[in-house]
């Protein structure tokens, strides 16, 4: 199978309102100049939070409905964007992790839309969003290996590594961005009523910010059920 990122058709069937966008980005370094872009996006998030809490945003409410449909308590298991906004509302700041991650977190808050960033050097073959079989392994940031429950939505690679659990709730330490990261896959996903227009704007904003920071956007695609894939660079096979 050609190396690619995609949502399986079963996900599109269960969630037909889904609107994803994906980027393949090269030239990542821990010295990216993104301070101005981060401040601009955080200012947008700050202004929006001044009008009401993140739980009232339609983007977040849509994800809460999705989490409820998966049998999860949406105020306990939150989408990544809601978790960021909740912390930012309380502290007016986020921890600095890596310039690229910090930039994507700021854009995620401005659009109230979860954005995931994966180091492609640590993903084996195709990466697909699908229902878990129960045999996959997820590594959390404490180094603990977990087995997602059967039927949970995960980002899974060819070695059955779950690079994200509960869809857009929590990523894995296995493919987290680090100082040595050079090439990444970025995925933004929305599912609210105006997701099509909002993700198109997010695509332009993030693509421009990545270019201004000195990264190379090798590919960028708005995905759909009819065109669900973005090609990933072919890489040497990773050990299982």
C-alpha positions in Angstrom: 0.0 0.0 0.0 1.4 3.4 -0.9 2.4 5.5 2.1 -0.4 7.8 3.0 -2.5 9.4 5.8 -6.3 8.8 5.5 -9.5 8.2 7.4 -11.0 4.8 6.8 -14.4 4.8 5.1 -15.9 3.5 8.4 -15.1 6.8 10.0 -16.7 8.8 7.2 -19.8 6.6 7.5 -20.1 7.2 11.2 -19.2 10.9 11.1 -20.2 12.3 7.7 -19.8 15.9 8.9 -16.1 15.5 9.3 -13.8 18.0 7.6 -10.1 17.3 7.9 -7.0 19.0 6.5 -3.5 17.6 6.4 0.0 19.0 5.8 3.3 17.3 5.2 6.0 19.8 6.4 9.7 19.6 6.1 12.5 21.9 7.5 11.3 21.7 11.1 13.9 22.8 13.7 13.8 23.8 17.3 14.8 27.3 16.2 11.7 28.3 14.2 10.8 32.0 14.7 7.1 31.8 15.5 6.7 34.2 18.5 4.7 36.8 16.5 2.4 34.2 14.9 1.8 32.6 18.3 0.9 35.9 19.9 -1.4 36.8 17.0 -3.3 33.5 17.3 -3.4 33.6 21.1 -4.9 37.1 20.9 -7.7 35.8 18.8 -8.3 33.0 21.3 -8.2 35.4 24.2 -10.8 37.7 22.6 -13.1 34.8 21.9 -12.8 33.5 25.4 -13.8 36.9 26.7 -17.2 36.4 25.2 -17.8 33.1 27.0 -16.2 29.8 28.0 -14.9 27.3 25.5 -17.6 24.8 26.3 -20.1 27.2 24.6 -18.2 27.3 21.3 -20.0 25.4 18.5 -16.8 23.8 17.4 -16.3 22.3 20.9 -19.9 21.4 21.4 -19.7 19.4 18.2 -16.8 17.4 19.5 -18.5 16.9 22.8 -21.4 15.3 20.9 -19.0 13.0 19.1 -17.4 12.0 22.3 -20.8 11.3 23.9 -21.7 9.1 20.9 -18.5 7.1 21.6 -19.7 6.4 25.1 -17.2 8.9 26.7 -18.0 11.6 29.2 -17.2 14.8 27.3 -16.3 16.8 30.3 -13.8 14.2 31.4 -12.4 13.2 28.0 -12.0 16.4 26.0 -10.8 17.0 22.5 -7.3 18.5 22.4 -8.6 22.0 21.4 -10.9 22.2 24.4 -8.2 21.1 26.8 -5.9 23.9 25.4 -8.5 26.6 25.6 -9.5 25.5 29.1 -6.0 25.9 30.4 -5.4 29.1 28.5 -8.6 30.6 29.9 -7.4 29.8 33.4 -3.7 30.8 33.0 -3.6 33.1 30.0 -0.5 31.1 28.8 0.5 27.6 27.7 3.8 25.7 28.4 6.4 26.1 25.7 7.1 22.7 24.1 8.6 23.1 20.7 8.1 26.1 18.3 6.1 24.1 15.8 3.9 22.5 18.4 3.4 25.9 20.1 2.4 27.5 16.8 -0.1 24.7 16.1 -1.5 24.9 19.6 -2.1 28.6 19.1 -3.9 28.1 15.8 -5.8 25.3 17.4 -7.1 27.7 20.1 -7.9 30.5 17.7 -10.0 28.1 15.6 -11.2 25.9 18.5 -10.2 23.0 16.3 -7.9 20.1 17.3 -4.6 20.0 15.5 -2.2 17.0 15.8 1.5 17.1 14.9 3.3 13.8 14.2 7.0 13.2 13.7 7.0 11.1 10.5 10.4 9.5 11.4 8.5 7.5 14.0 5.5 6.4 12.0 5.6 3.0 10.3 4.0 3.0 6.8 0.5 4.3 6.3 -1.2 6.2 9.1 -5.0 5.7 9.2 -7.8 6.9 11.5 -9.9 3.9 12.2 -11.7 1.9 14.9 -9.3 0.0 17.2 -9.3 -3.8 17.2 -8.0 -3.9 20.8 -4.6 -5.3 19.8 -2.9 -1.9 19.3 -0.4 -0.3 21.6 -0.3 3.4 22.7 2.7 4.9 24.6 1.8 7.8 26.9 4.1 10.6 27.9 5.0 8.7 31.1 6.3 5.8 29.0 3.3 3.6 29.9 2.0 1.3 27.2 -1.8 1.2 26.9 -4.1 -0.9 24.8 -7.0 1.1 23.3 -10.3 -0.6 23.7 -11.9 -2.3 20.7 -14.0 0.2 18.8 -12.1 3.3 20.1 -11.1 5.7 17.3 -7.4 5.9 16.9 -4.6 7.0 14.6 -2.9 3.7 13.8 0.2 2.9 11.7 1.3 -0.4 9.9 2.8 -1.8 13.2 -0.5 -1.2 15.1 1.0 1.6 17.1 -1.8 4.0 18.2 -0.4 7.5 17.6 -3.5 9.1 19.0 -6.2 7.8 21.3 -9.9 8.6 21.6 -9.7 10.3 18.2 -8.5 13.9 18.9 -8.1 13.5 22.7 -4.5 12.5 23.3 -1.4 11.8 21.1 1.3 9.3 21.8 4.8 10.0 23.0 6.1 7.7 20.2 5.7 10.2 17.4 5.8 13.4 19.5 7.8 16.3 18.0 11.3 16.6 19.6 14.5 18.6 19.0 15.7 16.2 16.3 12.3 16.3 14.4 12.7 17.4 10.8 9.6 16.3 8.9 6.0 16.1 10.3 2.4 15.4 9.4 -0.1 17.9 10.7 -3.8 17.1 10.9 -6.7 19.4 11.7 -10.2 18.1 12.1 -13.5 19.8 12.6 -17.0 18.5 12.6 -19.3 21.5 13.4 -21.8 23.0 11.0 -19.5 25.6 9.4 -16.5 23.3 9.4 -16.0 23.5 5.7 -15.4 27.2 5.6 -13.6 27.3 8.9 -11.1 24.6 8.0 -10.4 26.3 4.6 -9.5 29.5 6.6 -7.4 27.5 9.0 -5.6 25.9 6.1 -4.6 29.3 4.7 -3.6 30.7 8.1 -1.5 27.7 9.2 0.1 27.3 5.7 1.1 31.0 5.7 2.5 30.8 9.3 4.5 27.7 8.4 6.1 29.4 5.4 6.8 32.6 7.4 8.5 30.4 10.0 10.9 29.0 7.4 9.3 25.5 7.0 8.5 23.9 3.7 5.0 22.8 3.1 5.6 19.8 0.8 1.9 18.9 0.5 -1.4 20.2 1.9 -4.9 18.8 1.2 -8.4 19.3 2.4 -9.6 15.7 2.7 -13.0 14.3 2.0 -14.7 10.9 1.7 -14.3 11.2 -2.1 -10.6 12.2 -1.7 -9.5 10.9 1.7 -5.7 10.6 1.3 -2.6 12.7 1.4 0.6 11.0 0.3 3.4 10.6 2.9 7.1 10.4 2.0 8.4 6.9 1.5 10.8 6.1 4.4 12.9 3.1 5.4 10.9 0.4 7.2 10.9 0.9 11.0 11.5 -2.0 13.3 8.3 -3.4 14.9 
